[in-house]
């Protein structure tokens, strides 16, 4: 398994990751919506977007982590907000999720960030256990508001 931070030329990997997210989160928007390769590549040019994928031996995306770089109001600099992490069902419990988190933490440290935030649904105990292994301070109170459009 190879962990890779996606670059603008990696739009095809981002499209594969959308399928992994759709299956893992049971979110049809990832599975059914049209998301052109050009849009995926444009998204990856944004310095405030960071995406890592876990690639299997055959180069297929097995999982990924999507994060956003946010300015910090607590101190000068930035923070990393890990928004989505998913691993395809057949590749779980093999260290893929841990390797993705380690890559994001290493990136945050390299960039001088002092905080990494994650979003985890309250009922997702497996995710809570995974993230607790990497944290000295774990606060699982994150609320997401979805707006009707």
C-alpha positions, -999 to 999 in steps of 0.1 A, spaced: 0 0 0 13 34 -10 0 67 6 0 96 -18 -10 132 -14 -29 141 -45 -16 168 -69 -35 186 -97 -26 159 -122 -42 132 -99 -78 140 -107 -85 104 -117 -75 92 -82 -99 118 -67 -127 104 -89 -120 69 -76 -119 83 -40 -154 97 -45 -166 62 -52 -150 49 -20 -166 78 0 -200 71 -16 -199 34 -7 -185 40 28 -209 69 38 -238 55 18 -240 90 2 -256 89 -33 -241 123 -42 -207 108 -45 -220 79 -65 -244 95 -89 -234 132 -94 -214 142 -124 -180 153 -114 -158 159 -144 -121 151 -144 -113 188 -151 -132 198 -119 -113 172 -99 -80 185 -112 -90 222 -105 -100 213 -69 -66 198 -64 -49 231 -74 -64 248 -43 -38 252 -16 -65 249 11 -75 214 0 -54 184 10 -63 149 -1 -44 117 5 -52 83 -10 -41 48 -1 -32 29 -33 -32 -9 -36 -6 -28 -55 -26 -24 -87 -28 13 -83 -65 13 -73 -76 37 -45 -84 17 -14 -91 47 9 -85 83 14 -86 113 36 -99 148 26 -89 178 46 -90 216 45 -63 240 56 -79 268 77 -65 300 90 -62 300 128 -77 327 149 -61 313 181 -25 319 170 -7 329 138 -7 302 112 -31 274 101 -50 244 113 -59 212 94 -96 201 94 -99 164 84 -134 162 69 -137 127 53 -118 95 59 -129 63 44 -114 29 35 -132 4 12 -147 -25 30 -123 -51 18 -93 -31 29 -103 -22 64 -84 -33 96 -51 -35 76 -36 -2 87 -49 19 58 -68 44 79 -39 48 103 -15 54 75 -37 81 61 -40 98 94 -2 96 99 3 112 65 -21 141 74 -4 146 108 30 146 92 18 172 67 4 194 94 36 192 114 57 199 83 36 230 77 40 242 113 3 236 122 -5 232 159 -39 216 156 -57 190 135 -95 187 138 -115 157 127 -152 153 120 -167 120 134 -203 111 137 -212 105 173 -224 69 166 -192 59 147 -174 41 175 -148 25 151 -138 60 139 -136 73 175 -113 44 185 -91 50 155 -87 88 161 -82 83 199 -50 64 191 -34 95 176 -46 121 200 -33 134 233 -66 153 237 -98 139 222 -129 160 221 -156 143 201 -181 173 201 -183 184 165 -216 194 150 -223 197 113 -253 218 101 -266 209 66 -283 238 48 -310 232 23 -302 246 -11 
